[in-house]
Amino acid sequence: MATNKSLCAICDLRHLTTSSTHWCPECEEAHCINSEEHHSLSKSSRAHQVIPISANNNLPLFIANIDLFCSYHNEKYTQYCVKHECPICYKCIKEHGNCDGVTVLEDLTLDVKKSEMFRDMEQGLKDIMGNISRIREDRESNVKTIRDKKELIISDVTRLKQKINSHLDKIARRFHERTS
């Protein structure tokens, strides 16, 4: 469902142009401060968890682009088919009636942050970030070492060049003195 996240969806329907301040992921709509108050008081949407529009804009694309509605029936996903590993709406249940493991989507996501797998993944990501940080520090140290060695080599080459030029100048002077 494509919607303009910078304008309030409710005001837009009333032909008003109002900047949005909040985003409702369940409705997939942006709301201004006045519409957000109505949204939070309405019986059908009072349980929705809205977030500031700035927080929604900072979400990674792979999260922000998660579709909450069935592409076949345009209904909200409420179930999950374990066999096919896909979310389904209440109309899709007919097609997945013989599948083992159709469960309520909310039950699957309820304690996801408390699950052992989530903690393992979180720890794994922390370890990866630590490794990346160490690799970055090592790379910066290597670049500094290379720069220092380059300067040292340039200095040595310059010194050697001066010695060679001085020696050649001496030879040229001796040759000049003998031939004159």
C-alpha positions in Angstrom: 0.0 0.0 0.0 1.8 3.1 -1.2 1.1 6.3 0.8 2.7 9.6 1.2 4.3 9.5 4.7 4.9 13.3 4.9 1.2 14.2 4.7 -1.6 13.2 7.1 -3.8 10.6 5.4 -7.0 11.7 7.2 -6.5 15.3 6.3 -5.7 14.4 2.7 -9.1 12.7 2.4 -10.6 15.9 3.7 -8.6 17.8 1.0 -6.3 19.4 3.6 -2.6 19.5 3.4 -1.2 18.8 6.9 2.3 17.5 7.8 2.3 14.1 9.5 3.8 13.5 12.9 3.0 9.8 13.5 2.9 6.6 11.5 0.6 3.7 12.2 2.2 0.5 10.8 -1.1 -1.4 11.1 -3.1 1.1 9.1 -0.1 2.0 7.0 -1.0 5.6 7.3 0.6 8.8 8.4 -1.3 11.1 10.9 -1.0 14.7 12.0 -1.2 15.5 15.7 -5.0 16.0 15.6 -5.7 12.9 13.5 -3.4 10.9 15.8 -5.5 11.8 18.8 -8.7 10.6 17.0 -6.8 7.5 15.8 -5.8 6.6 19.4 -9.3 7.1 20.7 -11.2 5.3 18.0 -12.4 1.8 19.0 -11.1 0.2 15.8 -7.6 1.6 16.1 -6.9 2.4 19.8 -4.8 -0.7 20.2 -2.5 0.2 17.3 1.1 1.0 18.2 2.0 4.2 16.4 5.5 5.5 16.1 6.9 9.0 15.4 7.2 9.6 11.7 11.0 10.3 12.2 11.4 6.8 13.7 9.6 5.3 10.7 11.8 7.2 8.3 14.9 5.8 10.0 13.8 2.2 9.6 15.9 0.1 7.2 14.2 -0.4 3.8 13.8 -4.2 4.3 11.7 -3.5 7.4 9.8 -0.5 6.1 8.8 -2.5 3.0 7.3 -5.4 4.8 3.8 -5.8 3.5 1.1 -6.2 6.2 -1.7 -7.0 3.8 -2.4 -10.0 1.6 -1.7 -9.2 -2.1 -4.5 -11.5 -3.2 -7.3 -10.4 -0.9 -6.1 -7.0 0.4 -6.8 -8.2 3.9 -4.5 -7.9 6.9 -2.3 -10.9 7.6 -3.6 -12.5 10.8 -2.3 -16.1 10.5 0.9 -17.9 9.6 1.3 -21.1 7.6 4.3 -23.0 9.1 4.3 -25.5 6.2 4.7 -22.8 3.5 6.5 -20.3 5.8 4.2 -17.4 4.8 1.8 -15.1 6.5 -1.9 -15.5 5.4 -5.1 -13.5 5.8 -8.3 -15.0 7.1 -9.5 -15.6 3.5 -6.3 -17.5 2.7 -7.1 -20.0 5.5 -9.3 -21.9 3.0 -6.3 -22.6 0.8 -4.2 -23.6 3.7 -6.8 -25.7 5.5 -4.9 -29.0 5.0 -1.6 -27.5 6.1 -0.2 -28.6 9.4 0.8 -25.6 11.6 -1.5 -22.7 10.7 -1.2 -20.5 13.7 -2.1 -17.0 14.8 0.6 -14.6 13.6 0.5 -12.5 16.8 1.3 -15.7 18.9 4.4 -16.2 16.9 5.7 -12.6 17.4 4.5 -12.1 21.0 7.7 -13.1 22.8 10.2 -12.9 19.9 12.5 -10.5 21.8 12.6 -12.9 24.8 13.4 -16.0 22.7 16.7 -17.8 22.9 17.1 -17.6 19.2 16.7 -13.8 19.2 19.2 -13.5 22.0 21.7 -15.7 20.1 21.2 -13.6 17.0 21.6 -10.4 18.9 24.8 -11.7 20.5 26.0 -12.9 17.1 25.4 -9.4 15.7 27.3 -7.8 18.6 30.2 -10.2 18.0 30.2 -9.3 14.3 30.1 -5.6 15.1 33.1 -6.1 17.5 35.0 -8.0 14.8 34.2 -5.3 12.2 35.5 -2.7 14.6 38.7 -4.6 15.2 39.2 -5.1 11.5 38.7 -1.4 10.9 41.2 -0.5 13.6 43.7 -3.0 12.2 43.2 -1.6 8.7 43.7 2.0 9.9 46.9 0.8 11.7 48.1 -0.9 8.5 47.4 2.2 6.4 49.4 4.3 9.0 52.3 1.8 9.0 52.3 1.9 5.2 52.3 5.7 5.1 55.2 5.8 7.7 57.2 3.2 5.7 56.6 5.2 2.4 57.9 8.4 4.1 60.9 6.5 5.3 61.6 5.0 1.9 61.2 8.4 0.2 63.6 9.9 2.7 66.2 7.1 2.2 65.9 7.4 -1.6 66.3 11.2 -1.4 69.4 10.8 0.8 70.8 8.1 -1.5 70.1 10.3 -4.5 72.0 13.2 -2.9 75.0 11.0 -2.1 75.0 9.7 -5.7 74.7 13.2 -7.1 77.5 14.4 -4.8 79.7 11.5 -5.8 79.0 12.1 -9.5 79.7 15.8 -9.1 83.1 14.9 -7.5 83.9 12.6 -10.4 82.9 15.3 -12.9 85.1 17.9 -11.2 88.1 15.5 -11.2 87.5 14.7 -14.8 87.3 18.4 -15.6 90.4 19.1 -13.7 92.4 16.4 -15.5 91.2 17.5 -18.9 91.8 21.2 -18.5 
